[in-house]
Amino acid sequence: MIIFSFDIETNIRTATYSGIITDHELINAYRELHAKPDYNPTANDLVDLRLVDQLNVSSESLHHLISTYIPVDVRGRHTRLAIIAASDFTFGMSRLYETLRGDEVPEEIHIFRHYDDAILWLQS
């Protein structure tokens, strides 16, 4: 399950992942998020993977997810993405996403083991 929330005061959108995450669930969750009329492309993002039991996501799905951000990237607005990955596996998958996303995008990505560190970085 992927649940999104948005804190208007801090301009941080949080995606909390839990349970078993599949390709289908990942793609559909972000498709629905981007289709919302109140989607804010200038928000910073926090992806919390601490409650994930299994992350059954292929590199093809990561490429597809990345392609959905091309229209946002074109606008050139600098944003930050903090990923909290407590397990070695989710940390490795997060690094794969960071690598696939590349350096030529206006989004700065950092991966953290602890929530507090991620929040401090997003708010700095």
A tleap script that builds the chain and sets N, CA, C and O, in Angstrom:
source leaprc.protein.ff14SB
mol = sequence {
  NMET ILE ILE PHE SER PHE ASP ILE GLU THR
  ASN ILE ARG THR ALA THR TYR SER GLY ILE
  ILE THR ASP HIE GLU LEU ILE ASN ALA TYR
  ARG GLU LEU HIE ALA LYS PRO ASP TYR ASN
  PRO THR ALA ASN ASP LEU VAL ASP LEU ARG
  LEU VAL ASP GLN LEU ASN VAL SER SER GLU
  SER LEU HIE HIE LEU ILE SER THR TYR ILE
  PRO VAL ASP VAL ARG GLY ARG HIE THR ARG
  LEU ALA ILE ILE ALA ALA SER ASP PHE THR
  PHE GLY MET SER ARG LEU TYR GLU THR LEU
  ARG GLY ASP GLU VAL PRO GLU GLU ILE HIE
  ILE PHE ARG HIE TYR ASP ASP ALA ILE LEU
  TRP LEU GLN CSER
}
set mol.1.N position { 0.849 -1.170 0.000 }
set mol.1.CA position { 0.000 0.000 0.000 }
set mol.1.C position { 0.898 1.238 0.000 }
set mol.1.O position { 1.931 1.270 0.670 }
set mol.2.N position { 0.497 2.236 -0.747 }
set mol.2.CA position { 1.196 3.513 -0.780 }
set mol.2.C position { 0.177 4.599 -0.457 }
set mol.2.O position { -0.820 4.764 -1.160 }
set mol.3.N position { 0.443 5.333 0.614 }
set mol.3.CA position { -0.461 6.396 1.051 }
set mol.3.C position { 0.286 7.719 0.978 }
set mol.3.O position { 1.398 7.842 1.493 }
set mol.4.N position { -0.333 8.714 0.330 }
set mol.4.CA position { 0.260 10.036 0.189 }
set mol.4.C position { -0.404 11.007 1.154 }
set mol.4.O position { -1.612 10.951 1.383 }
set mol.5.N position { 0.404 11.893 1.711 }
set mol.5.CA position { -0.109 12.998 2.514 }
set mol.5.C position { 0.727 14.229 2.174 }
set mol.5.O position { 1.837 14.117 1.654 }
set mol.6.N position { 0.178 15.404 2.475 }
set mol.6.CA position { 0.879 16.641 2.144 }
set mol.6.C position { 0.771 17.613 3.302 }
set mol.6.O position { -0.323 17.879 3.801 }
set mol.7.N position { 1.917 18.145 3.730 }
set mol.7.CA position { 1.963 19.155 4.778 }
set mol.7.C position { 2.190 20.499 4.106 }
set mol.7.O position { 3.291 20.792 3.640 }
set mol.8.N position { 1.153 21.305 4.059 }
set mol.8.CA position { 1.224 22.580 3.346 }
set mol.8.C position { 2.208 23.544 4.006 }
set mol.8.O position { 2.820 24.361 3.318 }
set mol.9.N position { 2.370 23.462 5.329 }
set mol.9.CA position { 3.274 24.374 6.041 }
set mol.9.C position { 4.734 24.130 5.689 }
set mol.9.O position { 5.507 25.080 5.563 }
set mol.10.N position { 5.119 22.867 5.528 }
set mol.10.CA position { 6.519 22.543 5.216 }
set mol.10.C position { 6.735 22.292 3.727 }
set mol.10.O position { 7.876 22.186 3.277 }
set mol.11.N position { 5.655 22.196 2.965 }
set mol.11.CA position { 5.694 21.881 1.533 }
set mol.11.C position { 6.339 20.508 1.293 }
set mol.11.O position { 7.101 20.317 0.346 }
set mol.12.N position { 6.011 19.568 2.173 }
set mol.12.CA position { 6.536 18.201 2.055 }
set mol.12.C position { 5.380 17.240 1.798 }
set mol.12.O position { 4.416 17.171 2.560 }
set mol.13.N position { 5.513 16.498 0.691 }
set mol.13.CA position { 4.569 15.428 0.357 }
set mol.13.C position { 5.222 14.128 0.817 }
set mol.13.O position { 6.369 13.846 0.473 }
set mol.14.N position { 4.487 13.342 1.595 }
set mol.14.CA position { 5.007 12.084 2.113 }
set mol.14.C position { 4.295 10.918 1.452 }
set mol.14.O position { 3.069 10.890 1.345 }
set mol.15.N position { 5.094 9.959 1.013 }
set mol.15.CA position { 4.566 8.699 0.488 }
set mol.15.C position { 5.003 7.613 1.461 }
set mol.15.O position { 6.193 7.323 1.589 }
set mol.16.N position { 4.039 7.021 2.141 }
set mol.16.CA position { 4.328 5.956 3.094 }
set mol.16.C position { 3.989 4.626 2.443 }
set mol.16.O position { 2.835 4.352 2.111 }
set mol.17.N position { 5.014 3.810 2.269 }
set mol.17.CA position { 4.855 2.489 1.669 }
set mol.17.C position { 4.751 1.469 2.801 }
set mol.17.O position { 5.445 1.574 3.812 }
set mol.18.N position { 3.865 0.471 2.615 }
set mol.18.CA position { 3.761 -0.585 3.631 }
set mol.18.C position { 3.341 -1.891 2.964 }
set mol.18.O position { 2.711 -1.906 1.907 }
set mol.19.N position { 3.712 -2.984 3.622 }
set mol.19.CA position { 3.332 -4.296 3.119 }
set mol.19.C position { 4.140 -4.701 1.909 }
set mol.19.O position { 5.345 -4.460 1.836 }
set mol.20.N position { 3.458 -5.324 0.954 }
set mol.20.CA position { 4.086 -5.797 -0.275 }
set mol.20.C position { 3.784 -4.794 -1.389 }
set mol.20.O position { 2.623 -4.517 -1.687 }
set mol.21.N position { 4.829 -4.259 -1.993 }
set mol.21.CA position { 4.678 -3.277 -3.073 }
set mol.21.C position { 5.028 -3.965 -4.385 }
set mol.21.O position { 6.108 -4.538 -4.527 }
set mol.22.N position { 4.106 -3.903 -5.344 }
set mol.22.CA position { 4.300 -4.525 -6.655 }
set mol.22.C position { 4.452 -3.439 -7.727 }
set mol.22.O position { 4.194 -2.261 -7.481 }
set mol.23.N position { 4.872 -3.861 -8.906 }
set mol.23.CA position { 4.966 -2.938 -10.040 }
set mol.23.C position { 3.637 -2.231 -10.268 }
set mol.23.O position { 3.586 -1.008 -10.395 }
set mol.24.N position { 2.576 -3.004 -10.317 }
set mol.24.CA position { 1.242 -2.466 -10.578 }
set mol.24.C position { 0.859 -1.411 -9.543 }
set mol.24.O position { 0.383 -0.333 -9.897 }
set mol.25.N position { 1.066 -1.724 -8.272 }
set mol.25.CA position { 0.697 -0.787 -7.214 }
set mol.25.C position { 1.519 0.501 -7.300 }
set mol.25.O position { 0.979 1.594 -7.133 }
set mol.26.N position { 2.811 0.376 -7.558 }
set mol.26.CA position { 3.681 1.539 -7.659 }
set mol.26.C position { 3.237 2.466 -8.790 }
set mol.26.O position { 3.061 3.666 -8.578 }
set mol.27.N position { 3.061 1.923 -9.964 }
set mol.27.CA position { 2.696 2.733 -11.131 }
set mol.27.C position { 1.327 3.363 -10.948 }
set mol.27.O position { 1.153 4.546 -11.238 }
set mol.28.N position { 0.358 2.606 -10.476 }
set mol.28.CA position { -0.992 3.148 -10.296 }
set mol.28.C position { -1.036 4.237 -9.231 }
set mol.28.O position { -1.741 5.232 -9.399 }
set mol.29.N position { -0.299 4.066 -8.143 }
set mol.29.CA position { -0.309 5.067 -7.070 }
set mol.29.C position { 0.194 6.410 -7.589 }
set mol.29.O position { -0.397 7.452 -7.307 }
set mol.30.N position { 1.286 6.382 -8.347 }
set mol.30.CA position { 1.834 7.641 -8.855 }
set mol.30.C position { 1.020 8.201 -10.014 }
set mol.30.O position { 0.954 9.419 -10.185 }
set mol.31.N position { 0.410 7.350 -10.802 }
set mol.31.CA position { -0.483 7.829 -11.869 }
set mol.31.C position { -1.648 8.601 -11.240 }
set mol.31.O position { -2.008 9.680 -11.710 }
set mol.32.N position { -2.226 8.049 -10.189 }
set mol.32.CA position { -3.336 8.718 -9.497 }
set mol.32.C position { -2.875 10.009 -8.838 }
set mol.32.O position { -3.590 11.010 -8.877 }
set mol.33.N position { -1.695 10.002 -8.234 }
set mol.33.CA position { -1.173 11.207 -7.595 }
set mol.33.C position { -1.014 12.330 -8.608 }
set mol.33.O position { -1.449 13.454 -8.361 }
set mol.34.N position { -0.395 12.037 -9.747 }
set mol.34.CA position { -0.143 13.068 -10.752 }
set mol.34.C position { -1.424 13.567 -11.413 }
set mol.34.O position { -1.445 14.671 -11.959 }
set mol.35.N position { -2.481 12.777 -11.373 }
set mol.35.CA position { -3.748 13.171 -11.994 }
set mol.35.C position { -4.592 14.072 -11.094 }
set mol.35.O position { -5.559 14.677 -11.556 }
set mol.36.N position { -4.236 14.165 -9.824 }
set mol.36.CA position { -5.024 14.987 -8.904 }
set mol.36.C position { -4.884 16.460 -9.258 }
set mol.36.O position { -3.784 16.924 -9.557 }
set mol.37.N position { -5.989 17.199 -9.227 }
set mol.37.CA position { -5.922 18.619 -9.589 }
set mol.37.C position { -5.072 19.446 -8.622 }
set mol.37.O position { -4.563 20.502 -8.997 }
set mol.38.N position { -4.915 18.980 -7.389 }
set mol.38.CA position { -4.117 19.734 -6.422 }
set mol.38.C position { -2.672 19.224 -6.315 }
set mol.38.O position { -1.966 19.575 -5.370 }
set mol.39.N position { -2.227 18.398 -7.275 }
set mol.39.CA position { -0.848 17.924 -7.271 }
set mol.39.C position { 0.101 19.118 -7.390 }
set mol.39.O position { -0.041 19.942 -8.293 }
set mol.40.N position { 1.060 19.206 -6.479 }
set mol.40.CA position { 1.984 20.330 -6.434 }
set mol.40.C position { 3.373 19.869 -6.881 }
set mol.40.O position { 4.066 19.201 -6.113 }
set mol.41.N position { 3.798 20.209 -8.102 }
set mol.41.CA position { 5.101 19.767 -8.587 }
set mol.41.C position { 6.280 20.461 -7.916 }
set mol.41.O position { 7.426 20.056 -8.111 }
set mol.42.N position { 6.012 21.509 -7.122 }
set mol.42.CA position { 7.097 22.217 -6.441 }
set mol.42.C position { 7.339 21.698 -5.025 }
set mol.42.O position { 8.230 22.191 -4.334 }
set mol.43.N position { 6.565 20.719 -4.589 }
set mol.43.CA position { 6.729 20.182 -3.237 }
set mol.43.C position { 7.977 19.311 -3.154 }
set mol.43.O position { 8.378 18.680 -4.132 }
set mol.44.N position { 8.578 19.289 -1.979 }
set mol.44.CA position { 9.630 18.325 -1.691 }
set mol.44.C position { 8.958 17.021 -1.295 }
set mol.44.O position { 7.838 17.018 -0.784 }
set mol.45.N position { 9.652 15.914 -1.535 }
set mol.45.CA position { 9.054 14.602 -1.294 }
set mol.45.C position { 9.836 13.808 -0.263 }
set mol.45.O position { 11.065 13.852 -0.206 }
set mol.46.N position { 9.085 13.084 0.544 }
set mol.46.CA position { 9.626 12.141 1.506 }
set mol.46.C position { 9.007 10.779 1.203 }
set mol.46.O position { 7.790 10.617 1.283 }
set mol.47.N position { 9.833 9.814 0.859 }
set mol.47.CA position { 9.367 8.451 0.620 }
set mol.47.C position { 9.828 7.605 1.794 }
set mol.47.O position { 11.027 7.441 2.022 }
set mol.48.N position { 8.873 7.074 2.532 }
set mol.48.CA position { 9.152 6.304 3.738 }
set mol.48.C position { 8.935 4.822 3.450 }
set mol.48.O position { 7.802 4.368 3.289 }
set mol.49.N position { 10.042 4.071 3.388 }
set mol.49.CA position { 9.991 2.640 3.077 }
set mol.49.C position { 10.136 1.760 4.321 }
set mol.49.O position { 10.311 0.548 4.189 }
set mol.50.N position { 10.069 2.324 5.500 }
set mol.50.CA position { 10.334 1.562 6.728 }
set mol.50.C position { 9.337 0.442 6.981 }
set mol.50.O position { 9.678 -0.539 7.643 }
set mol.51.N position { 8.110 0.561 6.471 }
set mol.51.CA position { 7.083 -0.447 6.740 }
set mol.51.C position { 6.918 -1.456 5.600 }
set mol.51.O position { 5.970 -2.241 5.596 }
set mol.52.N position { 7.837 -1.435 4.641 }
set mol.52.CA position { 7.757 -2.354 3.502 }
set mol.52.C position { 8.189 -3.752 3.936 }
set mol.52.O position { 9.258 -3.935 4.519 }
set mol.53.N position { 7.334 -4.740 3.638 }
set mol.53.CA position { 7.685 -6.142 3.880 }
set mol.53.C position { 8.412 -6.728 2.675 }
set mol.53.O position { 9.399 -7.449 2.820 }
set mol.54.N position { 7.912 -6.407 1.486 }
set mol.54.CA position { 8.529 -6.857 0.236 }
set mol.54.C position { 8.382 -5.752 -0.792 }
set mol.54.O position { 7.328 -5.128 -0.911 }
set mol.55.N position { 9.462 -5.521 -1.538 }
set mol.55.CA position { 9.442 -4.542 -2.607 }
set mol.55.C position { 9.686 -5.303 -3.904 }
set mol.55.O position { 10.825 -5.498 -4.329 }
set mol.56.N position { 8.586 -5.727 -4.521 }
set mol.56.CA position { 8.630 -6.530 -5.749 }
set mol.56.C position { 8.461 -5.608 -6.952 }
set mol.56.O position { 7.450 -5.659 -7.652 }
set mol.57.N position { 9.456 -4.772 -7.178 }
set mol.57.CA position { 9.401 -3.756 -8.221 }
set mol.57.C position { 10.565 -3.972 -9.174 }
set mol.57.O position { 11.712 -4.111 -8.750 }
set mol.58.N position { 10.260 -3.999 -10.458 }
set mol.58.CA position { 11.280 -4.231 -11.485 }
set mol.58.C position { 11.949 -2.927 -11.897 }
set mol.58.O position { 11.418 -1.841 -11.661 }
set mol.59.N position { 13.114 -3.045 -12.510 }
set mol.59.CA position { 13.791 -1.853 -13.025 }
set mol.59.C position { 12.958 -1.210 -14.140 }
set mol.59.O position { 13.012 0.005 -14.330 }
set mol.60.N position { 12.187 -2.022 -14.878 }
set mol.60.CA position { 11.314 -1.474 -15.920 }
set mol.60.C position { 10.259 -0.553 -15.313 }
set mol.60.O position { 9.938 0.489 -15.886 }
set mol.61.N position { 9.725 -0.930 -14.168 }
set mol.61.CA position { 8.733 -0.075 -13.506 }
set mol.61.C position { 9.373 1.195 -12.976 }
set mol.61.O position { 8.754 2.259 -12.994 }
set mol.62.N position { 10.606 1.092 -12.503 }
set mol.62.CA position { 11.304 2.298 -12.060 }
set mol.62.C position { 11.519 3.245 -13.244 }
set mol.62.O position { 11.345 4.456 -13.109 }
set mol.63.N position { 11.897 2.699 -14.397 }
set mol.63.CA position { 12.042 3.524 -15.596 }
set mol.63.C position { 10.713 4.175 -15.964 }
set mol.63.O position { 10.676 5.352 -16.326 }
set mol.64.N position { 9.628 3.418 -15.874 }
set mol.64.CA position { 8.304 3.961 -16.187 }
set mol.64.C position { 7.948 5.085 -15.209 }
set mol.64.O position { 7.444 6.130 -15.620 }
set mol.65.N position { 8.207 4.870 -13.932 }
set mol.65.CA position { 7.930 5.898 -12.926 }
set mol.65.C position { 8.736 7.153 -13.227 }
set mol.65.O position { 8.204 8.262 -13.178 }
set mol.66.N position { 9.997 6.987 -13.534 }
set mol.66.CA position { 10.857 8.131 -13.850 }
set mol.66.C position { 10.322 8.898 -15.054 }
set mol.66.O position { 10.374 10.128 -15.079 }
set mol.67.N position { 9.812 8.185 -16.048 }
set mol.67.CA position { 9.290 8.853 -17.252 }
set mol.67.C position { 8.080 9.728 -16.943 }
set mol.67.O position { 7.814 10.686 -17.668 }
set mol.68.N position { 7.344 9.413 -15.880 }
set mol.68.CA position { 6.183 10.236 -15.528 }
set mol.68.C position { 6.594 11.602 -15.000 }
set mol.68.O position { 5.778 12.523 -14.956 }
set mol.69.N position { 7.870 11.741 -14.595 }
set mol.69.CA position { 8.350 13.017 -14.063 }
set mol.69.C position { 8.952 13.920 -15.130 }
set mol.69.O position { 9.325 15.052 -14.823 }
set mol.70.N position { 9.059 13.461 -16.370 }
set mol.70.CA position { 9.649 14.278 -17.430 }
set mol.70.C position { 8.918 15.613 -17.591 }
set mol.70.O position { 9.582 16.645 -17.688 }
set mol.71.N position { 7.565 15.643 -17.625 }
set mol.71.CA position { 6.886 16.953 -17.753 }
set mol.71.C position { 7.181 17.888 -16.585 }
set mol.71.O position { 7.224 19.105 -16.767 }
set mol.72.N position { 7.383 17.346 -15.406 }
set mol.72.CA position { 7.704 18.160 -14.230 }
set mol.72.C position { 9.148 18.650 -14.331 }
set mol.72.O position { 9.431 19.811 -14.035 }
set mol.73.N position { 10.057 17.775 -14.745 }
set mol.73.CA position { 11.470 18.132 -14.870 }
set mol.73.C position { 11.690 19.261 -15.868 }
set mol.73.O position { 12.566 20.105 -15.678 }
set mol.74.N position { 10.901 19.271 -16.917 }
set mol.74.CA position { 11.052 20.287 -17.959 }
set mol.74.C position { 10.872 21.689 -17.375 }
set mol.74.O position { 11.467 22.652 -17.859 }
set mol.75.N position { 10.067 21.790 -16.355 }
set mol.75.CA position { 9.834 23.102 -15.734 }
set mol.75.C position { 11.068 23.611 -15.005 }
set mol.75.O position { 11.180 24.808 -14.742 }
set mol.76.N position { 11.996 22.715 -14.673 }
set mol.76.CA position { 13.269 23.109 -14.084 }
set mol.76.C position { 13.218 23.577 -12.642 }
set mol.76.O position { 14.156 24.223 -12.175 }
set mol.77.N position { 12.164 23.273 -11.939 }
set mol.77.CA position { 12.057 23.684 -10.538 }
set mol.77.C position { 12.843 22.731 -9.645 }
set mol.77.O position { 12.654 21.516 -9.689 }
set mol.78.N position { 13.717 23.300 -8.841 }
set mol.78.CA position { 14.534 22.494 -7.940 }
set mol.78.C position { 13.677 21.955 -6.798 }
set mol.78.O position { 13.006 22.716 -6.100 }
set mol.79.N position { 13.705 20.653 -6.618 }
set mol.79.CA position { 13.012 20.010 -5.497 }
set mol.79.C position { 13.957 19.011 -4.856 }
set mol.79.O position { 15.019 18.699 -5.395 }
set mol.80.N position { 13.553 18.520 -3.703 }
set mol.80.CA position { 14.321 17.514 -2.985 }
set mol.80.C position { 13.467 16.278 -2.755 }
set mol.80.O position { 12.260 16.364 -2.530 }
set mol.81.N position { 14.122 15.130 -2.818 }
set mol.81.CA position { 13.486 13.848 -2.509 }
set mol.81.C position { 14.345 13.155 -1.470 }
set mol.81.O position { 15.511 12.852 -1.721 }
set mol.82.N position { 13.770 12.905 -0.303 }
set mol.82.CA position { 14.427 12.141 0.754 }
set mol.82.C position { 13.754 10.774 0.825 }
set mol.82.O position { 12.533 10.676 0.943 }
set mol.83.N position { 14.557 9.736 0.753 }
set mol.83.CA position { 14.039 8.376 0.844 }
set mol.83.C position { 14.556 7.764 2.135 }
set mol.83.O position { 15.758 7.781 2.401 }
set mol.84.N position { 13.638 7.218 2.945 }
set mol.84.CA position { 14.031 6.527 4.179 }
set mol.84.C position { 13.974 5.041 3.900 }
set mol.84.O position { 12.907 4.483 3.642 }
set mol.85.N position { 15.138 4.404 3.954 }
set mol.85.CA position { 15.251 2.975 3.650 }
set mol.85.C position { 16.002 2.312 4.791 }
set mol.85.O position { 17.228 2.393 4.869 }
set mol.86.N position { 15.266 1.659 5.670 }
set mol.86.CA position { 15.887 1.062 6.852 }
set mol.86.C position { 16.584 -0.257 6.550 }
set mol.86.O position { 17.592 -0.583 7.176 }
set mol.87.N position { 16.055 -1.016 5.598 }
set mol.87.CA position { 16.669 -2.321 5.300 }
set mol.87.C position { 17.702 -2.173 4.183 }
set mol.87.O position { 17.661 -1.224 3.400 }
set mol.88.N position { 18.613 -3.118 4.128 }
set mol.88.CA position { 19.630 -3.095 3.073 }
set mol.88.C position { 18.994 -3.217 1.694 }
set mol.88.O position { 19.443 -2.569 0.748 }
set mol.89.N position { 17.957 -4.038 1.569 }
set mol.89.CA position { 17.316 -4.226 0.269 }
set mol.89.C position { 16.645 -2.947 -0.219 }
set mol.89.O position { 16.840 -2.544 -1.366 }
set mol.90.N position { 15.848 -2.299 0.652 }
set mol.90.CA position { 15.177 -1.075 0.221 }
set mol.90.C position { 16.195 0.046 -0.013 }
set mol.90.O position { 15.983 0.915 -0.859 }
set mol.91.N position { 17.289 0.021 0.732 }
set mol.91.CA position { 18.344 1.005 0.506 }
set mol.91.C position { 18.951 0.798 -0.885 }
set mol.91.O position { 19.173 1.760 -1.620 }
set mol.92.N position { 19.214 -0.451 -1.237 }
set mol.92.CA position { 19.772 -0.765 -2.546 }
set mol.92.C position { 18.829 -0.397 -3.677 }
set mol.92.O position { 19.266 0.148 -4.690 }
set mol.93.N position { 17.547 -0.684 -3.523 }
set mol.93.CA position { 16.564 -0.314 -4.543 }
set mol.93.C position { 16.456 1.207 -4.662 }
set mol.93.O position { 16.257 1.735 -5.756 }
set mol.94.N position { 16.586 1.896 -3.554 }
set mol.94.CA position { 16.544 3.360 -3.575 }
set mol.94.C position { 17.757 3.916 -4.315 }
set mol.94.O position { 17.634 4.885 -5.066 }
set mol.95.N position { 18.907 3.323 -4.114 }
set mol.95.CA position { 20.118 3.735 -4.839 }
set mol.95.C position { 19.948 3.481 -6.344 }
set mol.95.O position { 20.390 4.280 -7.170 }
set mol.96.N position { 19.301 2.360 -6.689 }
set mol.96.CA position { 19.033 2.083 -8.093 }
set mol.96.C position { 18.150 3.182 -8.684 }
set mol.96.O position { 18.430 3.681 -9.774 }
set mol.97.N position { 17.099 3.558 -7.983 }
set mol.97.CA position { 16.224 4.636 -8.447 }
set mol.97.C position { 17.023 5.922 -8.617 }
set mol.97.O position { 16.900 6.601 -9.636 }
set mol.98.N position { 17.833 6.256 -7.632 }
set mol.98.CA position { 18.639 7.473 -7.689 }
set mol.98.C position { 19.559 7.456 -8.917 }
set mol.98.O position { 19.700 8.468 -9.603 }
set mol.99.N position { 20.173 6.320 -9.188 }
set mol.99.CA position { 21.069 6.187 -10.338 }
set mol.99.C position { 20.301 6.311 -11.650 }
set mol.99.O position { 20.739 7.009 -12.566 }
set mol.100.N position { 19.163 5.638 -11.741 }
set mol.100.CA position { 18.360 5.699 -12.958 }
set mol.100.C position { 17.809 7.103 -13.207 }
set mol.100.O position { 17.667 7.525 -14.355 }
set mol.101.N position { 17.509 7.799 -12.162 }
set mol.101.CA position { 16.966 9.166 -12.280 }
set mol.101.C position { 18.004 10.082 -12.913 }
set mol.101.O position { 17.655 10.980 -13.679 }
set mol.102.N position { 19.276 9.861 -12.599 }
set mol.102.CA position { 20.357 10.606 -13.239 }
set mol.102.C position { 20.666 11.929 -12.574 }
set mol.102.O position { 20.008 12.350 -11.623 }
set mol.103.N position { 21.690 12.568 -13.107 }
set mol.103.CA position { 22.160 13.839 -12.548 }
set mol.103.C position { 21.623 15.055 -13.279 }
set mol.103.O position { 21.825 16.181 -12.825 }
set mol.104.N position { 20.954 14.858 -14.382 }
set mol.104.CA position { 20.519 15.976 -15.222 }
set mol.104.C position { 19.089 16.417 -14.926 }
set mol.104.O position { 18.429 17.007 -15.781 }
set mol.105.N position { 18.618 16.138 -13.736 }
set mol.105.CA position { 17.255 16.520 -13.359 }
set mol.105.C position { 17.321 17.550 -12.227 }
set mol.105.O position { 18.301 17.595 -11.483 }
set mol.106.N position { 16.281 18.372 -12.101 }
set mol.106.CA position { 16.307 19.405 -11.055 }
set mol.106.C position { 15.957 18.880 -9.660 }
set mol.106.O position { 15.786 19.667 -8.729 }
set mol.107.N position { 15.851 17.572 -9.513 }
set mol.107.CA position { 15.507 16.974 -8.228 }
set mol.107.C position { 16.777 16.453 -7.556 }
set mol.107.O position { 17.535 15.684 -8.146 }
set mol.108.N position { 16.993 16.882 -6.323 }
set mol.108.CA position { 18.125 16.416 -5.530 }
set mol.108.C position { 17.643 15.252 -4.667 }
set mol.108.O position { 16.659 15.384 -3.939 }
set mol.109.N position { 18.325 14.124 -4.746 }
set mol.109.CA position { 17.895 12.909 -4.049 }
set mol.109.C position { 18.938 12.494 -3.021 }
set mol.109.O position { 20.134 12.452 -3.312 }
set mol.110.N position { 18.466 12.186 -1.811 }
set mol.110.CA position { 19.321 11.608 -0.774 }
set mol.110.C position { 18.570 10.457 -0.118 }
set mol.110.O position { 17.347 10.489 0.019 }
set mol.111.N position { 19.315 9.459 0.278 }
set mol.111.CA position { 18.736 8.275 0.925 }
set mol.111.C position { 19.234 8.236 2.363 }
set mol.111.O position { 20.417 8.428 2.641 }
set mol.112.N position { 18.303 7.985 3.260 }
set mol.112.CA position { 18.598 8.004 4.691 }
set mol.112.C position { 18.155 6.703 5.333 }
set mol.112.O position { 17.298 5.994 4.805 }
set mol.113.N position { 18.740 6.401 6.464 }
set mol.113.CA position { 18.321 5.259 7.279 }
set mol.113.C position { 17.315 5.678 8.345 }
set mol.113.O position { 16.543 4.852 8.831 }
set mol.114.N position { 17.321 6.974 8.713 }
set mol.114.CA position { 16.506 7.442 9.841 }
set mol.114.C position { 15.617 8.618 9.437 }
set mol.114.O position { 16.026 9.505 8.687 }
set mol.115.N position { 14.406 8.596 9.949 }
set mol.115.CA position { 13.389 9.606 9.658 }
set mol.115.C position { 13.864 11.013 9.998 }
set mol.115.O position { 13.752 11.917 9.170 }
set mol.116.N position { 14.390 11.210 11.197 }
set mol.116.CA position { 14.786 12.547 11.643 }
set mol.116.C position { 15.829 13.167 10.725 }
set mol.116.O position { 15.772 14.363 10.441 }
set mol.117.N position { 16.774 12.372 10.264 }
set mol.117.CA position { 17.803 12.878 9.355 }
set mol.117.C position { 17.183 13.333 8.031 }
set mol.117.O position { 17.577 14.359 7.476 }
set mol.118.N position { 16.221 12.570 7.535 }
set mol.118.CA position { 15.555 12.921 6.275 }
set mol.118.C position { 14.778 14.225 6.410 }
set mol.118.O position { 14.849 15.084 5.531 }
set mol.119.N position { 14.050 14.377 7.488 }
set mol.119.CA position { 13.268 15.599 7.714 }
set mol.119.C position { 14.178 16.807 7.850 }
set mol.119.O position { 13.902 17.858 7.271 }
set mol.120.N position { 15.253 16.672 8.605 }
set mol.120.CA position { 16.182 17.799 8.769 }
set mol.120.C position { 16.751 18.237 7.426 }
set mol.120.O position { 16.875 19.433 7.162 }
set mol.121.N position { 17.097 17.271 6.576 }
set mol.121.CA position { 17.644 17.619 5.273 }
set mol.121.C position { 16.597 18.299 4.395 }
set mol.121.O position { 16.903 19.279 3.716 }
set mol.122.N position { 15.365 17.787 4.402 }
set mol.122.CA position { 14.301 18.402 3.598 }
set mol.122.C position { 14.005 19.828 4.035 }
set mol.122.O position { 13.671 20.677 3.208 }
set mol.123.N position { 14.123 20.091 5.307 }
set mol.123.CA position { 13.783 21.416 5.827 }
set mol.123.C position { 14.968 22.379 5.850 }
set mol.123.O position { 14.808 23.542 6.223 }
set mol.124.N position { 16.146 21.918 5.460 }
set mol.124.CA position { 17.328 22.801 5.493 }
set mol.124.C position { 17.426 23.669 4.254 }
set mol.124.O position { 18.359 24.463 4.128 }
savepdb mol mol.pdb
quit
